[in-house]
């Protein structure tokens, strides 16, 4: 019985250990991150592209921030994606060009992004910045992206943060943003690895944007990044270009966001882990190896469950070396989250929300099962985030 428990502890805890090694390394590297500020005199014309589905409650705030930061050479294109509200009218009032997609057109944010790019082929621009309608850029955003692109980066991702909100769902969203939008990209950049594009806050040179397509039903930004990786195109992190996006207003909305993301990650793992690993071995490409490692490992909350379960089973079996290794993995994950919240400047409410961590891990397990079910059913459409 003891042997069975030890084997169970190892099998249960190994996935969490793999994630802890990965995220722990990135978090450690993020502590010594320093943004390289390139000197570039050339100017770029930006096209700011915003896919928007019934976003009348937030898009005005987004467009006002862009208008405050926009230079005369920059332009704005809003893709009003099958809207039934006043999104298009609000965008026109801010002087944006509006592309209206009709109810019978292909749904989904990827389709809206691609439709915007196709419409923009005849416009004058050197690089495209993609934003979600609930995102608000800080002053100097476009200038920071411009410097990085002019200096040679083919694509960049801005520092993306949650604006937070009321309720535990919003605080959990802030914690997720802290890791995915700040700590992990800082760590990747410091280690010389390309960052993942996150949809909102990504900037692409014209040739890169028009020679690749958005098409995945979920996590289209992740799939787009992986396509770039396989083509040898590396994306950079720009810390001084910052934006904030709305946190999920409640657990229902947050759950739908997570199902969409995790389903996209699972689908991407199935399609890309093999090709990435093959390229990594053939070309000794560390970037593709790290991307394959990311796809093959558990998301943060599931890694916590794995490490904690492995430590518990090992302790019950009296295998203290195994218990110590799994406990160290769990501690690494906790410290990674702490680093992320510190780097995000999280407030007291977010720290207090960590008291609900056991409940959150159980909730996330249910989300993973829903995501897996949607992948097995080959679901091809995930509705956009509902606004309060």
N, C-alpha and C positions, 0 to 999 in steps of 0.2 A: 504493500500500500504506500509506503514511504517513497519508494522508487517511482511509482506512478505519479505521486504528487510533485516530486522534483521535476520529472519530465513535463508534467502539465505546467508547472511554474515557468520552465524555460520556454516552452512553446507559446504560452500565453503572454509572457513578458517580452520576448524578443522583438516583436513589432514596435512596442513602445520604446525599447532600448535603441532601435535603429532611428526612430524619430528624434529621440533625445540627443543622440550624437549629432544628428544633422542640425537641428535647431539650436542646440547648445553651441556648436561651432560658429554658426552665423551670429548668434547673440553676442558671443565673446568678441567676434570681429567688429560688430557694430559699435562696441565701446570705444574703439580707436579709429572710428570713421572720421575722415576729414574731407570736406568737399573740395575738389580741385576746381578753382575758378579760372577757366581759360580766358585768355586775352584774344578777342576776336573783333575786328572792325567791320566786317561785312554785315549787311542787313538782310533779314529774311522777311518775306511776306507770309504771314500766317493766315490760314483759313481755320476758324474755330467752328467745329462741327458738333452739333448737339442733337442727338436723337431724343425725341420727346413724345411720350404717349400720355395724353390727358394730364399735363403738368402745369395747369393754370395756377395752382396754388404756390408753386416754387420757382417757375421759370423766370419771372420778373426779377427776383433777387439774383439769380444766376447771370442774367443778361446785364444787369446794372453793374455787377462786379467786373464783367468783361469790358463793358464800355469804359469803366474807370481806368482800366489797365491797357486798353487797346491803343495802338498807334494808328496813324492815318493810313498806313499801307496794309493794315490787317482788315479782314472781313469776317463776317459771321454767317453761317448757314445752319438753320434749324430745320430738322426733318420732323415735321408734324406727322407722326406715325399713326394713321387711322384714328385721329382724335375726334372726339365728340364734344369737346369743350372749347374754350377760347384760347388755347395754346397758340395757335397760328396767329391770331389777331394781336396777342400780346407781343409775340416775337416781331411782327411787322412794326408795331409801335416803337420798338427799340431800334429800328432800322435794319434788322436782319433780313437776309434773303430766306424765304421759306419754301421748302419742298413739301407738298402735301401728298401723303400716301393714302390710298383709298381702302375701304373695308375689304375689298376683294383681293388686295395684294398680300403677299406672303407676310405673315406676322413674325414678330421677334426683333430683338434689338440688333442682332447680327444683320438681318435683312435691312433694317433701317440704316445702319452704318454704311453698308455696302451701297445702298441706293443713294445716300448722300455723296459718297465718293464718286460714283458713276456720274451723278449730276455735276460734280465739281470738275470733271475733266476739261470742260471748256472755260473754266475760270482761271484767273491769274493768281497763283500762290506758289510758294516754295516748300512749305511744310504745313501739315494739318495738326491741329490740337483737338483731341476729342474729349468732350466733357459730358457728364450726365446732367440732366436738367436741375437736379437738386444740389449741384456742386457750386461752391463759391470760391473763386480764386483770390489769393492775396495780392497786394500791390507788388509789382515787379515780376509777376509770374511769367509773362510772355518773354521778358528780357532774359530771364534765367534760362528758359528753354532755348531761346535763340542762341545764347552764347555756347551752350553745350552742342547744339547741332552744327553751328558754324565751325566749331573746333574739330568736328569730324565724326561725332556720334550719329549713326543713321536713325536711331530712335531713342527716345528718353521717356522716363516715367517720373512724374513729380511726386513729392511727398504727399501722400493722401491720408487724411485724418477724418475721424467722425466728429461731427459737431455735438454729439451727445443728445440728450433729451431726458424726458421723464420716464421713470419706470426701469425695471430690471432688464428688460429687453434692450433698451437704448444703451445701458451701461455695458451689457454683454457685447453689443455691437461695437462700442468704443474699444473694448479690450481686443476684439478681433482685428479692428483696424490698426491698433497699435503694433501688433505683430506683423500683419501682412503689408501694411502701408509704410511702416517706419523701420522697425528693427531688422526684419529679414532683408529688405532691399539695401539697407545700410551695410549689413554684414556681407551680402553678396558683392556689393561694389568694392568694399575694402579688400576682399579676397581676389579681386579681379575677375569676378564672375558676372555675367549679364543678369539683369533684373527681369522680373516678370512684368509685362504690361498689365494694367489693372482696369482698362476701359476708360474710366474717367481720369484725366490728367496725363494722358499719354500724348506724345508729340512725335510725328513721323515725317521724315523727308518725303517729298512728293514721289520720287521714284519707288521708294519702299512701300508707301501707301497704295500706289496704283498697280504695283506688280504682285500684290498678295490680296487675298480675299478674306472677308469675314463670312463665316458660314455655319459655324457650330450652333446648335440650338441652345446650349448652355455653356457658360464660361468661354464665350467666343474670344475674349481677350487672351486667355490662357492658351487656347489652341492656336491663335494667331502668333503668339510668342514662340510656341514650339515650332511652327512652320518657319519662322525667321531663324531659329537656332539651327534647324536642319539645313538651311540655306547659308549658314555661316554668318548671319547678321546678328550682332550683339547689341543689346539695349542697355543704356546707362541710367543711373539714378541721379536725380537733381534735387538735392535737399533744399536749396533756396527757393525753388518753385513749389509753392504750397497751396493746397486747397482743402476745404472742409466740405463734407457731404452729410446729409441728414442720416441720423441713426434710425434704426427700425423703431416705429412707434409702439409696437406691441409684439408679443411672442408669436402670434399668428404670421405677421408679416416677416419677422426675423426668421421664422422657420421656413417659409417659402424661399427666402433669399438663400438660406443655407442648403436647402434641398437642391436648388438650381446650381449652386456652386459645387456641391459635393458630387452631384450627378455628372456635371461637366468634368470634374477632376477624374472620376472613375472612367468615363468614356475616353478621356485623353490618355489615361494610363494604359488602357487596353490597346489604343491605336498607336501610341507614340513611344512607350517604354522600350520596346524592342528596337525600333529604328534609332532611337537616341543612344542606347547602349552600344549598338553596332557601330555608329559613327564615333562614339567615344573610344572604343577599342581600336578602330581602324585608323583614326587620326590623332589618337591620344588627346582627345578634346575634353578637358576638365569641365567645361560648361555643359556639354551634353551629358556627362556622367552625373553631375550634380542635379540636372533636371530629371534624369531617370531615377535617381535616388529619391527626389521629392515625390515623384509620381508613385513610386513603389511603397512609400511609407505611409503611416496613418496620419490623419489630421491631428491637431494638437489635443483636443479633448479625448479622442479615442486612444491616443498614446498615453495620456494620463491614466485612463482606465486600464490599459494593458499593463503598464508598469506597476500600478498599485495592485492589480490582481496577481501579477507574477510574484511580487514581494510577499503578498499574503499567503499564497500557496506554498512558497518556499519556507516561510516562517512556520507554517503548520507542519511541514515535513521535517523541520529542524535543520534545513540546509541553509545555514547562515551565510556562507559565501554567496550563494545565489540570491538570497534575500538582500544582502548588502549591495550587490550589483543592481538589482531592480530598484532598490530604494534610492541609490545614487542617480539612476535614470529619472525617477520621479522628482527628486530634488532639482535636477538639471532643468526639467520642464517648468517647475515652479519658478526657478530663478530666471528662466527665459521670459516668462510672463511678467515678472517683476521688472526686468530690464525694459521690456516693451512699454509698460505703464509709466515708468519713470521718464523714458524718452518722449512719451506722448504728453507728459505733464498732467497725468490723470488727477482728478479731484478726489476728495474724500469719499463721495458717494460711490465712485467706481471701485475704490479700495474696499469699501464696506460690502459691495456687491459680491466680492470674492467669497464671502461667507456662504453664499448659495452655490458654491462650486460643485459639491456632490450632486445636487439636484440638476445642475446644468449638464454635467457629464452624462447623467441618465437621459436627459432630454436630447442631448446630442446623439446618443446611441440610437434613439428612435428616429432622429433625422437621417442618420446613416442608412438605416433600414429602408426608409422611404425613398432615399436617393437610389439605393441599389435596386429597389423594385421598379423605379421609373426607368433605370438603365436597361433592366432585363425586359421591360415592356417596349423598349426602343421608343420612348416618348420623344417627340420631335418639337414640342413647343412648351415653353415655360412663360407664363404671363408676367408682365412687368410689375415692379413693386407698386402696391396700392398706396395712395397718399391719404393722409388723415384728412 
